[in-house]
């Protein structure tokens, strides 16, 4: 069986790897690869964000947590397990996925303006390493990545048995799904060796805050603006991001800026994992591509092979 995976972000690469592991002749074709993908701009902390439906997100996220946790044992992957805390300024129910996260604990012993905190250890993927590791893993399995535009579903399936559409925000054009909406994000990367724990504060009055230490830098974010937004980082936006991140993590006040990045999250009412004829769709992961990647890749593999475990979500 020959399969063409369209899309070289974390979803497309994970799907191609799972297919190759199952003995399927799967290769990747994409308009953008590596640092040119939205995945490259992600903080890539395991956390279900801007994504649904809740029951399937929990299943996919649990599978992803387990696989990323296993990969963290290999330094070459760029994945590490890191502890951190989400600070809450307003009461929120503990999310269902918390039951699948070992050591998750909620606490009300926090200083104002916070009312509670969730603390747990989760995988973090340094995208500057992890995406290259995924590509190398696919290559070792015999798969290839080719840069090319694929404009239609007919073109996607030409010459293969099945096409997997993992086009992210490109799903608005291929397959032409208007329910996928762009959510623009910007991050700033800084040098701050003393910051070893991730911190989330989505309720900060000046905008969302996430601080995620990677191997050699710290990703500070961010924004979640509806629409496509600018294609290049905005200096003023970056300065505001750093100010509010330093408000939550004071060690960042003197951190040296290394760079910035923007990306477009592919939000959708539900992640689409569905087979129609010789096409399998897998897109709409919002801000949780890394979180859900392996779980969705497992379902894509099963749908391609037409196994009973493969489940359709529209």
BAKE-678791 format. One record per residue (C-alpha): x, y, z; residue in three letters; residue number from 0. Coordinates in Angstrom, 3 decimals. Layout:
BEGIN
X / Y / Z / res / n
X / Y / Z / ala / NUM
...
//
This chain:
BEGIN
X / Y / Z / res / n
0.000 / 0.000 / 0.000 / unk / 0
1.262 / 3.480 / -0.894 / unk / 1
0.193 / 6.521 / 1.111 / unk / 2
0.908 / 10.194 / 0.565 / unk / 3
0.801 / 12.393 / 3.674 / unk / 4
0.215 / 16.037 / 2.795 / unk / 5
1.719 / 18.262 / 5.491 / unk / 6
5.108 / 18.210 / 7.238 / unk / 7
4.221 / 19.663 / 10.623 / unk / 8
4.142 / 17.566 / 13.763 / unk / 9
0.836 / 15.939 / 12.742 / unk / 10
1.930 / 14.941 / 9.251 / unk / 11
5.308 / 13.611 / 10.368 / unk / 12
3.800 / 11.618 / 13.244 / unk / 13
1.190 / 10.098 / 10.925 / unk / 14
3.810 / 9.104 / 8.355 / unk / 15
5.969 / 7.506 / 11.053 / unk / 16
3.092 / 5.474 / 12.468 / unk / 17
2.196 / 4.266 / 8.982 / unk / 18
5.785 / 3.293 / 8.196 / unk / 19
6.009 / 1.452 / 11.513 / unk / 20
2.949 / -0.535 / 10.415 / unk / 21
4.649 / -1.533 / 7.164 / unk / 22
2.894 / 1.039 / 4.960 / unk / 23
4.864 / 2.788 / 2.201 / unk / 24
4.148 / 6.334 / 3.413 / unk / 25
5.897 / 9.520 / 2.276 / unk / 26
5.339 / 13.204 / 3.012 / unk / 27
4.682 / 16.036 / 0.568 / unk / 28
4.366 / 19.590 / 1.882 / unk / 29
4.617 / 23.206 / 0.801 / unk / 30
6.613 / 24.014 / 3.965 / unk / 31
8.955 / 21.883 / 6.022 / unk / 32
11.052 / 22.189 / 9.174 / unk / 33
11.398 / 25.757 / 10.411 / unk / 34
8.829 / 26.895 / 7.843 / unk / 35
5.964 / 25.087 / 9.550 / unk / 36
3.618 / 26.410 / 12.226 / unk / 37
4.839 / 23.580 / 14.441 / unk / 38
8.295 / 25.175 / 14.552 / unk / 39
6.912 / 28.245 / 16.347 / unk / 40
5.138 / 26.277 / 19.075 / unk / 41
6.192 / 26.223 / 22.717 / unk / 42
5.228 / 22.527 / 22.480 / unk / 43
4.292 / 21.991 / 26.106 / unk / 44
1.895 / 19.062 / 26.481 / unk / 45
-1.397 / 20.813 / 27.215 / unk / 46
-4.806 / 20.489 / 25.508 / unk / 47
-5.505 / 24.064 / 24.352 / unk / 48
-8.046 / 25.478 / 21.915 / unk / 49
-9.212 / 22.056 / 20.829 / unk / 50
-12.177 / 19.642 / 21.004 / unk / 51
-14.150 / 17.428 / 21.394 / unk / 52
-13.347 / 16.880 / 25.062 / unk / 53
-13.745 / 13.091 / 25.136 / unk / 54
-11.537 / 12.426 / 22.127 / unk / 55
-9.043 / 15.098 / 23.169 / unk / 56
-8.642 / 13.213 / 26.425 / unk / 57
-7.997 / 9.937 / 24.576 / unk / 58
-5.590 / 11.462 / 22.063 / unk / 59
-3.870 / 13.528 / 24.744 / unk / 60
-3.362 / 10.532 / 27.012 / unk / 61
-1.755 / 8.607 / 24.152 / unk / 62
0.431 / 11.603 / 23.345 / unk / 63
1.478 / 12.027 / 26.967 / unk / 64
2.593 / 8.417 / 27.096 / unk / 65
4.525 / 8.464 / 23.829 / unk / 66
6.222 / 11.818 / 24.483 / unk / 67
7.093 / 10.583 / 27.960 / unk / 68
8.828 / 7.582 / 26.426 / unk / 69
10.661 / 9.776 / 23.928 / unk / 70
11.903 / 11.967 / 26.793 / unk / 71
14.141 / 9.079 / 27.839 / unk / 72
16.199 / 9.653 / 24.653 / unk / 73
18.144 / 12.966 / 24.757 / unk / 74
18.359 / 12.996 / 20.940 / unk / 75
14.608 / 13.614 / 20.578 / unk / 76
14.655 / 17.072 / 22.178 / unk / 77
11.765 / 16.039 / 24.448 / unk / 78
12.084 / 16.528 / 28.197 / unk / 79
9.752 / 16.065 / 31.153 / unk / 80
9.383 / 19.369 / 33.014 / unk / 81
7.390 / 20.322 / 36.071 / unk / 82
5.360 / 23.504 / 36.165 / unk / 83
2.271 / 25.282 / 37.367 / unk / 84
-0.813 / 26.867 / 35.871 / unk / 85
-1.870 / 29.855 / 37.977 / unk / 86
-5.599 / 30.594 / 38.122 / unk / 87
-7.040 / 34.045 / 38.770 / unk / 88
-10.592 / 32.661 / 38.740 / unk / 89
-11.982 / 29.345 / 39.895 / unk / 90
-12.111 / 26.706 / 37.180 / unk / 91
-13.041 / 23.043 / 37.367 / unk / 92
-10.185 / 20.597 / 37.098 / unk / 93
-10.096 / 19.416 / 33.461 / unk / 94
-11.006 / 15.787 / 32.677 / unk / 95
-7.525 / 15.107 / 31.263 / unk / 96
-6.005 / 15.777 / 34.698 / unk / 97
-6.972 / 12.226 / 35.708 / unk / 98
-4.552 / 10.912 / 33.075 / unk / 99
-1.580 / 13.012 / 34.240 / unk / 100
0.452 / 11.341 / 37.003 / unk / 101
1.087 / 13.630 / 39.954 / unk / 102
-1.428 / 16.295 / 38.936 / unk / 103
-2.440 / 18.271 / 41.994 / unk / 104
-4.636 / 21.297 / 42.594 / unk / 105
-3.930 / 23.737 / 45.393 / unk / 106
-5.550 / 26.845 / 46.852 / unk / 107
-2.365 / 27.824 / 48.713 / unk / 108
-1.376 / 30.609 / 46.313 / unk / 109
-0.744 / 34.336 / 46.795 / unk / 110
-3.154 / 36.944 / 45.402 / unk / 111
-4.216 / 37.732 / 42.747 / unk / 112
-4.388 / 33.971 / 42.235 / unk / 113
-7.075 / 31.741 / 43.734 / unk / 114
-5.725 / 28.308 / 42.833 / unk / 115
-2.971 / 26.498 / 40.981 / unk / 116
-2.559 / 23.259 / 39.059 / unk / 117
0.881 / 21.672 / 39.253 / unk / 118
2.099 / 18.711 / 37.224 / unk / 119
4.963 / 17.342 / 35.156 / unk / 120
4.487 / 17.206 / 31.405 / unk / 121
6.541 / 16.650 / 28.245 / unk / 122
8.047 / 19.649 / 26.483 / unk / 123
9.382 / 19.238 / 22.940 / unk / 124
12.109 / 21.623 / 21.805 / unk / 125
10.855 / 22.101 / 18.260 / unk / 126
14.306 / 23.119 / 16.991 / unk / 127
15.387 / 19.533 / 17.745 / unk / 128
12.196 / 17.472 / 17.775 / unk / 129
10.984 / 18.250 / 14.253 / unk / 130
14.392 / 17.260 / 12.876 / unk / 131
14.309 / 14.082 / 14.950 / unk / 132
10.881 / 13.200 / 13.538 / unk / 133
12.150 / 13.759 / 9.986 / unk / 134
15.206 / 11.605 / 10.676 / unk / 135
13.041 / 8.882 / 12.232 / unk / 136
10.870 / 8.852 / 9.113 / unk / 137
13.961 / 8.645 / 6.922 / unk / 138
15.328 / 5.696 / 8.912 / unk / 139
12.014 / 3.938 / 8.280 / unk / 140
12.431 / 4.512 / 4.539 / unk / 141
10.123 / 7.518 / 4.213 / unk / 142
10.825 / 10.726 / 2.327 / unk / 143
9.796 / 14.369 / 2.628 / unk / 144
9.339 / 16.318 / -0.586 / unk / 145
8.563 / 20.014 / -0.892 / unk / 146
5.728 / 20.619 / -3.332 / unk / 147
2.326 / 22.274 / -3.507 / unk / 148
-0.686 / 19.976 / -3.540 / unk / 149
-3.708 / 21.948 / -4.667 / unk / 150
-6.535 / 19.410 / -4.920 / unk / 151
-7.646 / 16.123 / -3.424 / unk / 152
-7.354 / 14.535 / -6.869 / unk / 153
-3.707 / 15.568 / -6.946 / unk / 154
-3.212 / 14.281 / -3.388 / unk / 155
-4.422 / 10.774 / -4.243 / unk / 156
-2.875 / 10.586 / -7.723 / unk / 157
-0.614 / 7.541 / -7.950 / unk / 158
-1.219 / 6.338 / -4.362 / unk / 159
-3.779 / 4.211 / -2.589 / unk / 160
-4.612 / 6.668 / 0.202 / unk / 161
-3.853 / 10.318 / 0.932 / unk / 162
-3.669 / 11.709 / 4.476 / unk / 163
-4.531 / 15.401 / 4.652 / unk / 164
-2.595 / 16.912 / 7.566 / unk / 165
-2.431 / 20.469 / 6.270 / unk / 166
-3.065 / 22.462 / 9.469 / unk / 167
-4.284 / 25.957 / 8.640 / unk / 168
-3.868 / 24.967 / 4.994 / unk / 169
-6.989 / 22.825 / 5.416 / unk / 170
-8.944 / 25.980 / 4.568 / unk / 171
-7.687 / 25.408 / 1.012 / unk / 172
-7.019 / 21.666 / 0.994 / unk / 173
-9.540 / 20.125 / 1.386 / unk / 174
-11.375 / 23.500 / 1.490 / unk / 175
-12.767 / 23.405 / 5.027 / unk / 176
-14.172 / 26.811 / 6.002 / unk / 177
-14.735 / 25.628 / 9.585 / unk / 178
-10.977 / 25.863 / 10.197 / unk / 179
-10.267 / 29.333 / 11.554 / unk / 180
-6.876 / 30.979 / 11.982 / unk / 181
-5.693 / 32.041 / 15.443 / unk / 182
-2.486 / 34.055 / 15.226 / unk / 183
0.192 / 33.556 / 17.868 / unk / 184
3.531 / 35.184 / 18.631 / unk / 185
6.301 / 34.083 / 20.991 / unk / 186
9.669 / 35.441 / 22.088 / unk / 187
12.650 / 33.221 / 22.834 / unk / 188
15.077 / 34.320 / 25.544 / unk / 189
18.175 / 33.103 / 27.320 / unk / 190
17.275 / 32.453 / 30.967 / unk / 191
19.121 / 29.429 / 32.391 / unk / 192
17.643 / 29.980 / 35.851 / unk / 193
14.090 / 29.343 / 34.615 / unk / 194
13.555 / 25.601 / 34.851 / unk / 195
9.800 / 25.302 / 35.417 / unk / 196
7.018 / 26.153 / 32.996 / unk / 197
4.371 / 28.644 / 34.109 / unk / 198
0.921 / 29.379 / 32.637 / unk / 199
-1.286 / 32.361 / 33.471 / unk / 200
-4.048 / 32.658 / 30.887 / unk / 201
-5.909 / 35.189 / 33.027 / unk / 202
-3.231 / 37.887 / 33.125 / unk / 203
-4.975 / 41.254 / 32.529 / unk / 204
-2.568 / 42.189 / 29.744 / unk / 205
-2.937 / 38.900 / 27.880 / unk / 206
-2.079 / 35.231 / 28.153 / unk / 207
1.245 / 34.223 / 29.695 / unk / 208
3.168 / 31.029 / 29.146 / unk / 209
6.813 / 30.537 / 30.014 / unk / 210
8.269 / 27.245 / 28.776 / unk / 211
11.953 / 26.351 / 29.260 / unk / 212
13.462 / 24.241 / 26.491 / unk / 213
16.979 / 22.842 / 26.075 / unk / 214
18.886 / 26.100 / 25.569 / unk / 215
16.252 / 28.826 / 25.707 / unk / 216
12.878 / 29.786 / 27.171 / unk / 217
9.781 / 30.374 / 25.062 / unk / 218
7.727 / 33.331 / 26.304 / unk / 219
4.218 / 33.795 / 25.036 / unk / 220
1.995 / 34.754 / 23.842 / unk / 221
-0.933 / 35.903 / 21.793 / unk / 222
-4.089 / 34.217 / 20.512 / unk / 223
-5.574 / 36.720 / 18.091 / unk / 224
-8.384 / 35.631 / 15.802 / unk / 225
-7.323 / 35.914 / 12.169 / unk / 226
-4.117 / 35.420 / 10.221 / unk / 227
-2.187 / 38.398 / 11.615 / unk / 228
1.262 / 39.533 / 10.446 / unk / 229
3.631 / 37.042 / 8.854 / unk / 230
6.592 / 38.410 / 10.814 / unk / 231
6.967 / 39.061 / 14.572 / unk / 232
5.849 / 42.490 / 15.768 / unk / 233
8.491 / 44.168 / 17.965 / unk / 234
5.937 / 46.045 / 20.089 / unk / 235
3.899 / 42.889 / 20.643 / unk / 236
7.053 / 41.071 / 21.661 / unk / 237
7.903 / 43.747 / 24.212 / unk / 238
4.439 / 43.479 / 25.751 / unk / 239
4.764 / 39.691 / 25.908 / unk / 240
8.071 / 39.985 / 27.771 / unk / 241
6.707 / 42.566 / 30.208 / unk / 242
3.807 / 40.419 / 31.311 / unk / 243
5.926 / 37.256 / 31.403 / unk / 244
8.418 / 39.070 / 33.659 / unk / 245
5.480 / 40.173 / 35.813 / unk / 246
4.790 / 36.482 / 36.502 / unk / 247
8.402 / 35.213 / 36.365 / unk / 248
10.662 / 38.080 / 37.563 / unk / 249
13.854 / 36.273 / 36.451 / unk / 250
12.858 / 37.105 / 32.874 / unk / 251
13.209 / 40.867 / 33.401 / unk / 252
16.916 / 40.767 / 32.520 / unk / 253
16.809 / 37.884 / 30.056 / unk / 254
18.586 / 38.293 / 26.708 / unk / 255
16.262 / 38.090 / 23.709 / unk / 256
17.323 / 35.451 / 21.194 / unk / 257
14.530 / 35.730 / 18.673 / unk / 258
10.811 / 35.665 / 18.027 / unk / 259
8.372 / 33.666 / 15.946 / unk / 260
4.792 / 33.719 / 14.755 / unk / 261
2.437 / 30.939 / 13.758 / unk / 262
-1.181 / 30.315 / 12.837 / unk / 263
-3.045 / 27.836 / 15.014 / unk / 264
-5.584 / 25.800 / 12.993 / unk / 265
-8.634 / 26.014 / 15.272 / unk / 266
-11.817 / 24.078 / 14.531 / unk / 267
-14.929 / 23.180 / 16.547 / unk / 268
-13.603 / 19.599 / 16.580 / unk / 269
-10.446 / 17.962 / 15.356 / unk / 270
-11.290 / 16.179 / 12.123 / unk / 271
-10.079 / 12.586 / 11.932 / unk / 272
-12.123 / 10.931 / 9.211 / unk / 273
-11.799 / 8.627 / 6.227 / unk / 274
-13.807 / 9.302 / 3.080 / unk / 275
-12.960 / 6.888 / 0.299 / unk / 276
-9.241 / 7.079 / -0.386 / unk / 277
-8.697 / 10.221 / 1.719 / unk / 278
-8.053 / 10.372 / 5.475 / unk / 279
-8.395 / 13.814 / 7.054 / unk / 280
-6.440 / 14.815 / 10.163 / unk / 281
-6.466 / 18.515 / 10.998 / unk / 282
-7.989 / 21.189 / 13.236 / unk / 283
-5.697 / 20.684 / 16.259 / unk / 284
-5.803 / 24.300 / 17.437 / unk / 285
-3.051 / 24.932 / 19.975 / unk / 286
-2.546 / 21.237 / 20.775 / unk / 287
-0.767 / 19.725 / 17.788 / unk / 288
2.120 / 18.287 / 19.803 / unk / 289
-0.227 / 17.212 / 22.587 / unk / 290
-2.509 / 15.190 / 20.307 / unk / 291
-0.084 / 14.189 / 17.561 / unk / 292
0.635 / 10.578 / 18.499 / unk / 293
-2.919 / 9.767 / 19.533 / unk / 294
-4.277 / 11.120 / 16.257 / unk / 295
-1.516 / 9.366 / 14.309 / unk / 296
-2.602 / 6.068 / 15.849 / unk / 297
-6.166 / 6.652 / 14.642 / unk / 298
-4.971 / 7.706 / 11.185 / unk / 299
-2.952 / 4.497 / 10.884 / unk / 300
-6.015 / 2.456 / 11.841 / unk / 301
-8.222 / 4.327 / 9.371 / unk / 302
-5.714 / 3.822 / 6.554 / unk / 303
-5.511 / 0.117 / 7.363 / unk / 304
-9.283 / 0.029 / 7.927 / unk / 305
-8.857 / -1.455 / 11.362 / unk / 306
-11.870 / -1.423 / 13.716 / unk / 307
-9.980 / 0.797 / 16.197 / unk / 308
-9.909 / 3.660 / 13.705 / unk / 309
-12.574 / 6.169 / 14.756 / unk / 310
-14.098 / 8.947 / 12.709 / unk / 311
-14.518 / 12.424 / 14.199 / unk / 312
-15.979 / 15.188 / 12.082 / unk / 313
//
